[in-house]
Structure formats: C-alpha cells, structure tokens
Amino acid sequence: MLAAEIQLFPDKTIFIQLSIFLVVLLTLTHFVFKPVLKIIHLRKAKTEGDRKKIEEMTQKTDALMKEYEKKIQEAKQDAFKMKETIRKEGDEQGQRIVHEAKQASLSQIEKIKKEMEIARQNATSQLELQAKTLGKMIAEKVLGRSLDKLN
C-alpha cells in the first residue's frame, strides 16, 4: 500500500510548479537581483575609484613633501652661504675700517709732530731773541751804559 501512494515519476503538477518557479525567478531577477547587483557593482566601482584617487593623492602628497623638504634644505644652504658671505664682507670691511683709522691716526700724528716741530722752532727762535735782548739789558745794567751805540 505504501508503494502505491509513493510515485517516483513526477506527475503533471511538476509543470505548474516549474512555471511558477520560472515566473518567480524571472520576477525576482528583474526586480531584485539585477538592481541589487547593479548597486553592488556601482559601489565596488566607486570604492575602487576612490581607492585609486586616494593612492594617487598619497603619491602626490609624498612627492610634494619630498620637494618641500628639498627646497627647505636648499634654502637653509643658501641662507648659510649668504650668512658666511655677509660675515666675510663684514670682517673685510672691519679690517679696512681699522686700516683706514690707523692710516688716519698716523697721518694725524705726523701732522701734530710737524706742528710741534714748527712750534719748537718758533719757541727756540723767540727764546734766542729774548735771550739776546735780556743779555743786552743785563750787559747795559752791568756796564751802566747803552750798547746801541756800538752797533
């Protein structure tokens, strides 16, 4: 009896079930699977695009940072060179000023020596003149007469 109730071969309801399955499958494919897959593909494409943009931006940022660091290094070197140049120019100018000051002071000393020599000569000549006049006056007092008549 059991064997009579169990059928191994499908009956005509299989075609109805198969047609319902196909209708449901087509409906779900058209209204659910395709839109969901489309959204998934769009998200994947956007994510990959964003990932590529991030990688490109990271590479650009790294390149800019390297260039920036290079320029900073060059600027430091230029500043150091400029500092050294200014320091050397300052030293040279300082030495030139000291040399000029020495020359000026030496010429001033020579000028003062000449003026002192002239003043000494003037003082010597005035003292000689005064000595002669004083000697004459002493001689006139000692002799008690004027010496102008002798000349």
C-alpha positions in Angstrom: 0.0 0.0 0.0 2.7 2.4 0.7 4.2 1.7 -2.6 1.0 2.6 -4.4 1.0 6.1 -2.8 4.6 7.0 -3.4 5.3 7.9 -7.0 8.8 8.0 -8.3 7.9 9.8 -11.5 6.5 13.4 -11.4 3.0 14.0 -12.4 1.5 16.9 -14.3 1.8 19.3 -11.4 5.5 19.5 -12.0 4.9 21.7 -15.0 2.8 24.1 -12.9 5.5 24.2 -10.2 8.2 24.7 -12.8 6.3 27.5 -14.5 5.6 29.2 -11.1 9.3 28.8 -10.2 10.3 30.4 -13.5 7.9 33.3 -13.1 9.1 33.9 -9.6 12.7 33.5 -10.7 12.2 36.0 -13.6 10.3 38.4 -11.4 12.9 38.3 -8.7 15.8 38.5 -11.2 14.2 41.6 -12.9 13.1 43.5 -9.7 15.5 42.3 -7.0 18.7 40.6 -8.2 19.5 43.0 -11.1 19.0 46.2 -9.1 20.9 44.8 -6.1 23.8 43.6 -8.3 23.8 46.9 -10.1 24.1 48.7 -6.8 26.8 46.3 -5.6 28.8 46.9 -8.9 28.4 50.6 -8.6 29.6 50.6 -5.0 32.5 48.4 -5.9 33.4 50.7 -8.8 33.1 53.8 -6.7 35.1 52.2 -3.9 37.9 51.2 -6.3 37.8 54.6 -7.9 38.1 56.3 -4.5 40.9 53.9 -3.5 42.8 54.8 -6.7 42.2 58.5 -6.1 43.5 58.1 -2.5 46.6 56.3 -3.7 47.2 59.0 -6.3 46.7 61.7 -3.8 49.1 59.9 -1.4 51.7 59.7 -4.1 51.3 63.4 -5.0 51.5 64.3 -1.3 54.6 62.3 -0.8 56.2 63.9 -3.9 55.2 67.4 -2.7 56.6 66.7 0.8 59.9 65.5 -0.7 60.0 68.6 -2.9 59.2 70.8 0.0 61.9 69.2 2.2 64.4 69.6 -0.7 63.5 73.3 -1.1 63.8 73.8 2.7 67.2 72.1 2.6 68.3 74.3 -0.3 67.0 77.4 1.4 69.0 76.5 4.6 72.1 76.0 2.5 71.6 79.3 0.7 71.0 81.1 4.0 74.2 79.6 5.4 76.2 80.6 2.3 74.7 84.1 2.5 75.5 84.4 6.2 79.1 83.3 5.5 79.4 85.8 2.7 78.0 88.6 4.8 80.2 87.7 7.7 83.3 87.7 5.4 82.3 91.0 4.0 81.8 92.4 7.5 85.2 91.1 8.5 86.9 92.6 5.4 85.0 95.9 5.9 86.0 95.9 9.6 89.7 95.3 8.7 89.5 98.1 6.1 88.0 100.5 8.6 90.7 99.6 11.1 93.4 100.1 8.5 91.9 103.4 7.4 91.7 104.5 11.0 95.3 103.6 11.6 96.4 105.5 8.5 94.3 108.5 9.6 95.8 108.4 13.1 99.3 108.0 11.7 98.8 111.0 9.3 97.3 112.9 12.2 100.4 112.0 14.4 102.7 113.1 11.6 100.8 116.4 11.2 101.0 117.0 15.0 104.7 116.2 15.0 105.3 118.7 12.2 103.2 121.3 14.1 105.2 120.6 17.3 108.4 120.9 15.4 107.3 124.3 13.9 106.2 125.4 17.4 109.5 124.3 18.9 111.4 126.2 16.2 109.3 129.3 16.8 109.8 129.0 20.6 113.5 128.4 20.1 113.8 131.5 17.9 111.8 133.6 20.3 113.8 132.3 23.3 117.1 133.2 21.4 115.7 136.6 20.7 114.6 137.1 24.2 118.0 135.8 25.5 119.8 138.3 23.3 117.6 141.1 24.5 117.9 140.0 28.1 121.7 139.7 27.7 121.9 143.1 26.2 119.8 144.6 29.1 122.0 142.8 31.7 125.1 144.0 29.9 123.8 147.6 29.8 123.0 147.5 33.5 126.3 146.0 34.4 128.2 148.4 32.3 125.9 151.2 33.1 125.6 152.5 29.6 123.7 151.7 26.4 125.1 149.2 23.9 123.2 150.5 20.9 125.9 153.0 20.1 128.3 150.2 19.5 126.3 148.7 16.7 
